Amino acid sequence: MCSIICPYMRIKPESIILSKPVIFFTLLFWFLLCFQIQNLHAENIGSVVNLIGDHDAVLVADHQGRIIVSKNADKKLIPASTLKILTSLVAIHYLGQDYRFTTEFYLDNDSNLKIKGYGDPLLTSEILEEISKALGSRLDAEHEKIKDIVLDDSYFKQPIIISGISPSSQPYDAPNGALCANFNTVYFKRLENGKYVSAEEQTPLLPFALRKIKKSKLSMERIVLSHKESENTLYFGHLFKYFLEKQGIKSNGSVRLGRVNKENDRLVFKYVSGFSIKEIISKLLEYSNNFMANQLLIAAGAKLYGSPGTLDKGVLAAKNYAEKILNLKNLCIVEGSGISRKNRISAKSLYKTVKAFISYHNLMQKKEREFYKTGTLKDINTRAGYIKSNKGELYSFVVMINTPGKTTEVIMGMLLKIL
C-alpha cells in the first residue's frame, strides 16, 4: 500500500486500522483540502503575475531551482542598485573574499611624506587618525617635521567618469579615486549665528572644504568633493595633515600631487585595511553606497588587467565574470553601482546572479524572513534576494518594476504570503 502525500500532511494507511468507509471519507477530505490549497496557491501566483506590466518582470524559484513564478524574465530592464549584487560577486571572484586594501606611506630624501593609495573605499576620519598614530610611532626624531605631503593617486586613472553621476552635491554622485577620504564627501551644518561647523564629531571642518561649502549656500548637507583639479585627492591630504599635527608631526610644506619612486623612497608604513572584502560588501549592500561599489569594480579591473584602474577595465572584468562564470549573455553593464540607466539586465540573468550569491546571503539586509537588495531610480523600483521558508529553505526572487508610479511593495507582500 503506498503513502498518500499532501504538502501539509503525510498519511500511511498501513499504520492505522479503520473501516473502509472511514478510510474513504478520510482520504477524500485530505484530497479536497490539498486541491483547495493548491488552487489557492495558483490564484495567489496568478495575482502576482497580473501585477507585472509590459515594462516589469518577476522570477521566483525554490531552493532546488524550480521556477515558481515567472513573467517577462528575458526582457532586459534597468536593475538600479540590485546590480550591486553582481559587482559584489565580481569583487569576491577577482580580489578574493579575504582581500584587504592597502595604503602606503614613504619618505623621500627631502623629508617629503608620500602617500600612495590603492582604492580603499573605507578611509574614514577615524581610520586616518589611527594611521597617523601608527605612522607617528615609526617616524624618528629627525622627521618629526616633514616638508611636503605628496599624494600619489596614480593607481586609478583620473578622471573617472561614471555614467549616471551628475555634478551635484549629493553623496550618490561622489567621484571615485585611488586616494579618497570619507567617501569623497564633507558633512557640515550652519549654526544660527551663520558659522559653519562639521556635522561629524570625528571630522574637522577644514578651510580647504569651507570655501566650497560657503559657495553651496546650504545650511546642512553632505557635499561632494569633485575630481576637478584633483579636489577629492587634495582633501585627503589636508585631512591627513590635520591628524598628523594632532600627533605632534608638523608639515612645513604644501599638500600636492606627485608620484612615489619605490627605488629611492623609503617605505615607512603600510596600512592594511581592517575590513575584508566580505565586510566591505556587507557595508556596501547595507548602505547601497555607489562610491564603494565602483571602487570595488575598478579595483577588480586593475587586479585582472593591471594598473592603472579604469572604469572600462572594471566593466570588462564584470562582463568577463558574467559571461564565463555565470554564463550570462543578455546584459549591458556600464558601471557597477546601478546608478546609470544604461545598465540593462533581464530578471533571468539577475536570478542567476542572486543564485550565485546565495552563500553570501547573510551579507544582505534582513527583514524577518527576507534577505534583500533594493534598487531605486526615478520611476524604477527593483528588489532581489531570498525568502526563507518555514523549513529554512531559501527561495530566490527577482522583482523588476520599470513602470512609472509602481513599486515592488504589493508584489513582495504577496510573495511572502505564498512562500
PyMOL commands that set and color helices and strands:
alter all, ss='L'
color gray80, all
select helices_A, chain A and resi 13-15+20-50+80-95+125-136+141-143+171-173+182-184+207-216+228-246+277-287+290-305+311-324+347-356+358-363+409-418
alter helices_A, ss='H'
color red, helices_A
select strands_A, chain A and resi 4-6+9-11+56-61+67-71+76-77+102-107+113-117+145-146+149-152+185-190+196-198+220-224+250-251+255-257+266-272+331-332+344-346+365-367+370-377+380-388+394-401
alter strands_A, ss='S'
color yellow, strands_A
deselect
rebuild
show_as cartoon
